[in-house]
Amino acid sequence: MKVRFRFPNGEEVDVAGYEALNLLAHGQIAERSLQSRCGGHCECGTCRVIVESGAVSAMRPEEKALLARLGVTDSRVRLACQTFPADSKLNVVGVPAEKFIDARGKKSG
Protein backbone atom coordinates (compact mmCIF):
# COMPACT_ATOMS: atom_id res chain seq x y z
CA MET A 1 0.00 0.00 0.00
CA LYS A 2 1.19 3.51 -0.78
CA VAL A 3 0.04 6.98 0.08
CA ARG A 4 0.93 9.81 -2.29
CA PHE A 5 0.73 13.38 -1.08
CA ARG A 6 0.32 16.17 -3.63
CA PHE A 7 1.42 19.53 -2.29
CA PRO A 8 0.38 22.99 -3.51
CA ASN A 9 3.83 23.62 -5.02
CA GLY A 10 3.41 20.58 -7.31
CA GLU A 11 5.62 18.30 -5.24
CA GLU A 12 4.49 14.69 -4.86
CA VAL A 13 5.78 12.42 -2.12
CA ASP A 14 5.07 8.68 -1.87
CA VAL A 15 5.27 6.82 1.44
CA ALA A 16 4.49 3.27 2.47
CA GLY A 17 0.89 3.09 3.66
CA TYR A 18 -0.21 1.47 6.89
CA GLU A 19 -3.85 0.85 7.78
CA ALA A 20 -3.09 1.46 11.47
CA LEU A 21 -1.76 4.99 10.86
CA ASN A 22 -3.86 8.02 10.01
CA LEU A 23 -2.94 10.36 7.16
CA LEU A 24 -1.50 12.89 9.60
CA ALA A 25 1.05 10.25 10.71
CA HIS A 26 1.74 9.38 7.07
CA GLY A 27 2.59 13.04 6.51
CA GLN A 28 5.16 12.78 9.30
CA ILE A 29 6.64 9.67 7.67
CA ALA A 30 6.93 11.70 4.46
CA GLU A 31 8.83 14.29 6.51
CA ARG A 32 6.19 16.88 5.62
CA SER A 33 4.24 18.72 8.25
CA LEU A 34 0.54 18.81 7.63
CA GLN A 35 -1.40 21.50 9.46
CA SER A 36 -2.78 20.36 12.80
CA ARG A 37 -3.42 22.95 15.49
CA CYS A 38 -5.01 20.50 17.92
CA GLY A 39 -2.37 17.77 17.59
CA GLY A 40 -4.66 15.32 15.82
CA HIS A 41 -7.60 15.21 18.24
CA CYS A 42 -10.45 16.12 15.83
CA GLU A 43 -10.92 19.50 17.50
CA CYS A 44 -9.72 22.14 15.01
CA GLY A 45 -10.24 21.05 11.39
CA THR A 46 -6.92 22.46 10.15
CA CYS A 47 -5.58 19.11 8.93
CA ARG A 48 -7.98 18.99 5.98
CA VAL A 49 -6.84 17.01 2.96
CA ILE A 50 -8.55 16.04 -0.29
CA VAL A 51 -8.79 12.30 -0.98
CA GLU A 52 -8.31 12.26 -4.76
CA SER A 53 -8.31 8.48 -5.20
CA GLY A 54 -8.15 5.26 -3.25
CA ALA A 55 -10.28 3.94 -0.42
CA VAL A 56 -10.10 5.38 3.07
CA SER A 57 -11.80 4.68 6.38
CA ALA A 58 -15.42 5.65 6.89
CA MET A 59 -16.07 9.05 8.39
CA ARG A 60 -16.80 8.96 12.11
CA PRO A 61 -19.62 11.11 13.53
CA GLU A 62 -17.15 13.46 15.28
CA GLU A 63 -15.34 14.22 12.02
CA LYS A 64 -18.59 14.66 10.11
CA ALA A 65 -19.92 17.09 12.74
CA LEU A 66 -16.73 19.16 12.77
CA LEU A 67 -16.57 19.43 8.98
CA ALA A 68 -20.26 20.41 8.88
CA ARG A 69 -19.66 23.08 11.53
CA LEU A 70 -16.81 24.43 9.37
CA GLY A 71 -19.07 24.54 6.31
CA VAL A 72 -17.24 21.82 4.36
CA THR A 73 -19.55 20.24 1.77
CA ASP A 74 -17.08 18.43 -0.53
CA SER A 75 -17.21 14.72 0.38
CA ARG A 76 -13.58 14.29 -0.73
CA VAL A 77 -12.39 16.58 2.07
CA ARG A 78 -11.35 14.69 5.17
CA LEU A 79 -9.41 15.37 8.34
CA ALA A 80 -5.96 13.77 8.10
CA CYS A 81 -6.07 12.99 11.82
CA GLN A 82 -9.23 10.89 11.41
CA THR A 83 -8.61 9.23 8.04
CA PHE A 84 -6.83 5.92 7.48
CA PRO A 85 -5.91 4.23 4.17
CA ALA A 86 -8.25 1.27 3.62
CA ASP A 87 -6.93 -0.70 0.66
CA SER A 88 -3.73 -1.88 -0.97
CA LYS A 89 -3.97 0.55 -3.86
CA LEU A 90 -2.31 3.90 -4.14
CA ASN A 91 -4.12 6.52 -2.11
CA VAL A 92 -3.63 10.05 -3.44
CA VAL A 93 -4.09 12.88 -0.99
CA GLY A 94 -4.09 16.52 -2.00
CA VAL A 95 -2.83 19.00 0.56
CA PRO A 96 -4.65 22.34 0.25
CA ALA A 97 -2.60 25.53 -0.02
CA GLU A 98 -4.85 27.70 2.09
CA LYS A 99 -4.55 28.24 5.81
CA PHE A 100 -7.71 27.41 7.71
CA ILE A 101 -9.43 29.06 10.64
CA ASP A 102 -9.82 26.23 13.09
CA ALA A 103 -13.02 25.35 14.88
CA ARG A 104 -11.68 27.06 17.99
CA GLY A 105 -11.26 30.37 16.12
CA LYS A 106 -7.48 30.28 15.75
CA LYS A 107 -5.68 30.73 12.42
CA SER A 108 -3.47 27.80 11.37
CA GLY A 109 0.03 28.09 10.03
C-alpha positions as CSV (number, residue, x, y, z in Angstrom):
1,M,0.0,0.0,0.0
2,K,1.2,3.5,-0.8
3,V,0.0,7.0,0.1
4,R,0.9,9.8,-2.3
5,F,0.7,13.4,-1.1
6,R,0.3,16.2,-3.6
7,F,1.4,19.5,-2.3
8,P,0.4,23.0,-3.5
9,N,3.8,23.6,-5.0
10,G,3.4,20.6,-7.3
11,E,5.6,18.3,-5.2
12,E,4.5,14.7,-4.9
13,V,5.8,12.4,-2.1
14,D,5.1,8.7,-1.9
15,V,5.3,6.8,1.4
16,A,4.5,3.3,2.5
17,G,0.9,3.1,3.7
18,Y,-0.2,1.5,6.9
19,E,-3.8,0.9,7.8
20,A,-3.1,1.5,11.5
21,L,-1.8,5.0,10.9
22,N,-3.9,8.0,10.0
23,L,-2.9,10.4,7.2
24,L,-1.5,12.9,9.6
25,A,1.0,10.3,10.7
26,H,1.7,9.4,7.1
27,G,2.6,13.0,6.5
28,Q,5.2,12.8,9.3
29,I,6.6,9.7,7.7
30,A,6.9,11.7,4.5
31,E,8.8,14.3,6.5
32,R,6.2,16.9,5.6
33,S,4.2,18.7,8.3
34,L,0.5,18.8,7.6
35,Q,-1.4,21.5,9.5
36,S,-2.8,20.4,12.8
37,R,-3.4,22.9,15.5
38,C,-5.0,20.5,17.9
39,G,-2.4,17.8,17.6
40,G,-4.7,15.3,15.8
41,H,-7.6,15.2,18.2
42,C,-10.4,16.1,15.8
43,E,-10.9,19.5,17.5
44,C,-9.7,22.1,15.0
45,G,-10.2,21.1,11.4
46,T,-6.9,22.5,10.1
47,C,-5.6,19.1,8.9
48,R,-8.0,19.0,6.0
49,V,-6.8,17.0,3.0
50,I,-8.6,16.0,-0.3
51,V,-8.8,12.3,-1.0
52,E,-8.3,12.3,-4.8
53,S,-8.3,8.5,-5.2
54,G,-8.2,5.3,-3.2
55,A,-10.3,3.9,-0.4
56,V,-10.1,5.4,3.1
57,S,-11.8,4.7,6.4
58,A,-15.4,5.6,6.9
59,M,-16.1,9.1,8.4
60,R,-16.8,9.0,12.1
61,P,-19.6,11.1,13.5
62,E,-17.2,13.5,15.3
63,E,-15.3,14.2,12.0
64,K,-18.6,14.7,10.1
65,A,-19.9,17.1,12.7
66,L,-16.7,19.2,12.8
67,L,-16.6,19.4,9.0
68,A,-20.3,20.4,8.9
69,R,-19.7,23.1,11.5
70,L,-16.8,24.4,9.4
71,G,-19.1,24.5,6.3
72,V,-17.2,21.8,4.4
73,T,-19.6,20.2,1.8
74,D,-17.1,18.4,-0.5
75,S,-17.2,14.7,0.4
76,R,-13.6,14.3,-0.7
77,V,-12.4,16.6,2.1
78,R,-11.3,14.7,5.2
79,L,-9.4,15.4,8.3
80,A,-6.0,13.8,8.1
81,C,-6.1,13.0,11.8
82,Q,-9.2,10.9,11.4
83,T,-8.6,9.2,8.0
84,F,-6.8,5.9,7.5
85,P,-5.9,4.2,4.2
86,A,-8.2,1.3,3.6
87,D,-6.9,-0.7,0.7
88,S,-3.7,-1.9,-1.0
89,K,-4.0,0.5,-3.9
90,L,-2.3,3.9,-4.1
91,N,-4.1,6.5,-2.1
92,V,-3.6,10.0,-3.4
93,V,-4.1,12.9,-1.0
94,G,-4.1,16.5,-2.0
95,V,-2.8,19.0,0.6
96,P,-4.6,22.3,0.3
97,A,-2.6,25.5,0.0
98,E,-4.9,27.7,2.1
99,K,-4.6,28.2,5.8
100,F,-7.7,27.4,7.7
101,I,-9.4,29.1,10.6
102,D,-9.8,26.2,13.1
103,A,-13.0,25.3,14.9
104,R,-11.7,27.1,18.0
105,G,-11.3,30.4,16.1
106,K,-7.5,30.3,15.8
107,K,-5.7,30.7,12.4
108,S,-3.5,27.8,11.4
109,G,0.0,28.1,10.0
